[in-house]
Amino acid sequence: MISRIRAVGLFWYDFVVGDDWRVAAAVVAGLAVTYGIAQAGVPSWWVLPVLVAFVLPWSLWRAVRRR
């Protein structure tokens, strides 16, 4: 039973974090910022597209630089 729970946990870790934990952390931070802005009553639909516009090129640059 423990091995199955561990396997499920490892699957979700690999699915969410994948190859780069920094991108996963940026997404979590972006969701937190979106939540905070929405709780303030300000439209927050724009936060995640802006985050993607910055994080995606940054991630690709880091991946290309490594090779």
C-alpha positions as CSV (number, residue, x, y, z in Angstrom):
1,M,0.0,0.0,0.0
2,I,2.8,2.4,0.9
3,S,4.5,1.7,-2.5
4,R,1.4,2.6,-4.4
5,I,1.0,5.9,-2.4
6,R,4.6,6.7,-3.1
7,A,4.2,5.9,-6.8
8,V,1.2,8.2,-7.0
9,G,3.1,11.0,-5.2
10,L,6.1,10.6,-7.5
11,F,3.8,10.7,-10.5
12,W,2.2,14.0,-9.4
13,Y,5.6,15.5,-8.5
14,D,6.9,14.6,-12.0
15,F,3.7,15.8,-13.7
16,V,3.6,19.2,-11.9
17,V,7.3,20.0,-11.5
18,G,8.6,18.1,-14.6
19,D,12.1,19.1,-15.7
20,D,12.2,22.6,-14.2
21,W,11.1,23.3,-10.6
22,R,11.5,27.1,-11.3
23,V,8.7,27.1,-13.8
24,A,6.4,25.2,-11.4
25,A,7.3,27.8,-8.7
26,A,6.6,30.7,-11.0
27,V,3.2,29.2,-11.8
28,V,2.3,28.8,-8.1
29,A,3.5,32.3,-7.5
30,G,1.4,33.6,-10.4
31,L,-1.7,31.8,-9.1
32,A,-1.1,33.3,-5.7
33,V,-0.8,36.8,-7.2
34,T,-3.9,36.2,-9.3
35,Y,-5.8,35.2,-6.1
36,G,-4.6,38.2,-4.2
37,I,-5.5,40.6,-6.9
38,A,-8.9,39.0,-7.4
39,Q,-9.6,39.3,-3.6
40,A,-8.9,43.0,-3.8
41,G,-11.7,43.3,-6.3
42,V,-9.5,44.1,-9.3
43,P,-9.8,42.2,-12.5
44,S,-7.0,39.6,-12.5
45,W,-7.4,37.8,-15.8
46,W,-4.2,39.3,-17.2
47,V,-1.8,38.0,-14.6
48,L,-1.2,34.5,-16.0
49,P,-0.8,35.5,-19.6
50,V,1.8,38.1,-18.6
51,L,3.5,35.4,-16.5
52,V,3.6,33.0,-19.4
53,A,5.0,35.8,-21.7
54,F,8.0,36.1,-19.3
55,V,8.5,32.6,-18.0
56,L,8.2,30.7,-21.3
57,P,11.1,32.6,-23.1
58,W,13.1,32.5,-19.8
59,S,12.7,28.7,-19.6
60,L,13.5,28.2,-23.3
61,W,16.6,30.3,-23.0
62,R,17.8,28.3,-20.0
63,A,17.2,25.0,-21.8
64,V,19.0,26.1,-24.9
65,R,21.9,27.5,-22.9
66,R,22.4,24.2,-21.1
67,R,23.0,22.3,-24.4
